[in-house]
């Protein structure tokens, strides 16, 4: 996973799906948290975490079956990062992106619902943004 943050989604995939996951994030603190999460959830054998930059992935070409990002690609230089995603993927591999964008003009009701959802999510999860390369 590219931009894996604290490893929430990477550990979920390793635990629930059983796949091997490599999470990469530019923030050393996030990687430390991700490693601790993997150990706590007993998936350290399937989930590896590395400090690195999405614009220069530290992997050989054709290494991965999928690249996944969550709430990260919107902050990247997409021209550079997406070329890197393509470079590290095997032929016929997948890219999965989950991004959230907000329209400039939204109704007052929608703005209130979004604010409440964001408040509840932060209060309940208390994790950094999680995004990964698998």
C-alpha positions as CSV (number, residue, x, y, z in Angstrom):
1,X,0.0,0.0,0.0
2,X,1.3,3.4,-0.9
3,X,0.9,5.9,2.0
4,X,0.0,3.1,4.5
5,X,-0.1,5.4,7.5
6,X,-0.5,3.5,10.7
7,X,-1.1,0.2,8.8
8,X,-4.8,-0.2,9.5
9,X,-5.8,-1.3,6.0
10,X,-2.6,-3.3,5.4
11,X,-3.0,-5.3,8.5
12,X,-6.7,-5.8,7.7
13,X,-5.8,-7.3,4.3
14,X,-3.1,-9.5,5.8
15,X,-5.4,-10.7,8.6
16,X,-8.8,-11.1,6.8
17,X,-7.7,-11.9,3.2
18,X,-4.4,-13.6,4.1
19,X,-2.4,-11.8,1.4
20,X,1.1,-10.5,1.8
21,X,1.2,-6.7,2.0
22,X,4.0,-4.2,1.8
23,X,3.1,-0.8,3.2
24,X,5.2,2.2,2.4
25,X,4.9,5.7,3.9
26,X,7.1,8.7,3.9
27,X,6.5,9.3,7.6
28,X,8.8,7.3,9.9
29,X,6.4,7.6,12.8
30,X,3.6,6.1,10.8
31,X,5.8,3.1,9.8
32,X,6.7,2.6,13.5
33,X,3.0,2.6,14.4
34,X,2.2,0.2,11.5
35,X,4.9,-2.3,12.6
36,X,3.5,-2.2,16.2
37,X,0.0,-2.8,14.8
38,X,1.1,-5.7,12.7
39,X,2.8,-7.3,15.8
40,X,-0.2,-6.7,18.0
41,X,-2.5,-8.3,15.4
42,X,-0.1,-11.1,14.8
43,X,0.4,-10.4,11.0
44,X,4.0,-9.4,11.0
45,X,4.8,-12.5,8.9
46,X,2.4,-11.1,6.2
47,X,2.6,-7.3,6.6
48,X,5.9,-5.5,6.0
49,X,6.3,-1.7,6.4
50,X,9.0,0.5,4.9
51,X,9.8,4.2,5.0
52,X,9.8,5.4,1.4
53,X,8.5,7.9,-1.1
54,X,5.6,7.2,-3.5
55,X,7.5,9.2,-6.2
56,X,10.5,6.9,-6.1
57,X,9.3,3.5,-4.9
58,X,12.2,1.3,-3.6
59,X,11.2,-1.8,-5.5
60,X,12.2,-3.6,-8.7
61,X,9.9,-3.2,-11.7
62,X,7.2,-5.8,-12.0
63,X,7.2,-6.8,-8.3
64,X,3.5,-6.4,-7.2
65,X,0.1,-7.7,-8.1
66,X,-1.6,-4.5,-6.9
67,X,-1.0,-1.0,-5.7
68,X,-3.5,0.4,-3.3
69,X,-3.8,4.0,-2.0
70,X,-6.3,5.5,0.4
71,X,-6.7,9.3,0.7
72,X,-3.1,9.7,-0.5
73,X,-2.9,10.1,-4.3
74,X,-4.6,13.5,-4.1
75,X,-1.5,14.8,-2.3
76,X,1.0,13.4,-4.8
77,X,2.5,14.6,-8.0
78,X,0.2,12.2,-9.9
79,X,2.3,12.2,-13.1
80,X,5.4,11.0,-11.3
81,X,3.6,8.7,-8.7
82,X,1.3,7.0,-11.2
83,X,4.3,6.1,-13.4
84,X,6.0,4.6,-10.3
85,X,2.8,2.6,-9.6
86,X,2.8,1.3,-13.1
87,X,6.6,0.5,-13.0
88,X,6.3,-1.7,-9.9
89,X,3.2,-3.6,-11.1
90,X,3.3,-7.0,-12.8
91,X,1.6,-7.2,-16.2
92,X,-2.2,-7.4,-15.7
93,X,-2.0,-6.2,-12.1
94,X,-4.4,-3.8,-10.4
95,X,-4.5,-0.3,-9.0
96,X,-7.0,0.5,-6.3
97,X,-7.6,4.1,-5.1
98,X,-10.0,5.4,-2.5
99,X,-10.0,9.2,-2.4
100,X,-12.3,11.7,-1.0
101,X,-12.9,15.1,-2.6
102,X,-15.2,17.8,-1.6
103,X,-17.1,20.0,-4.0
104,X,-16.6,23.8,-3.5
105,X,-20.3,24.4,-3.1
106,X,-22.4,21.9,-1.1
107,X,-25.6,22.2,0.7
108,X,-25.7,23.2,4.4
109,X,-27.2,19.8,5.2
110,X,-24.4,17.9,3.4
111,X,-21.7,20.1,5.1
112,X,-23.2,19.3,8.5
113,X,-23.4,15.6,7.8
114,X,-19.7,15.5,6.6
115,X,-18.5,17.5,9.6
116,X,-20.3,15.1,11.9
117,X,-18.9,12.0,10.1
118,X,-15.4,13.4,10.2
119,X,-15.8,14.2,13.9
120,X,-17.1,10.7,14.7
121,X,-14.4,9.0,12.6
122,X,-11.6,10.9,14.4
123,X,-13.1,10.2,17.8
124,X,-13.5,6.5,17.2
125,X,-10.4,5.7,15.2
126,X,-7.7,8.0,16.4
127,X,-5.4,6.8,13.7
128,X,-3.5,8.7,11.0
129,X,-4.6,8.5,7.4
130,X,-4.0,5.0,6.2
131,X,-3.0,4.3,2.7
132,X,-0.3,0.9,0.9
133,X,1.6,-1.1,-2.0
134,X,0.7,-4.8,-2.0
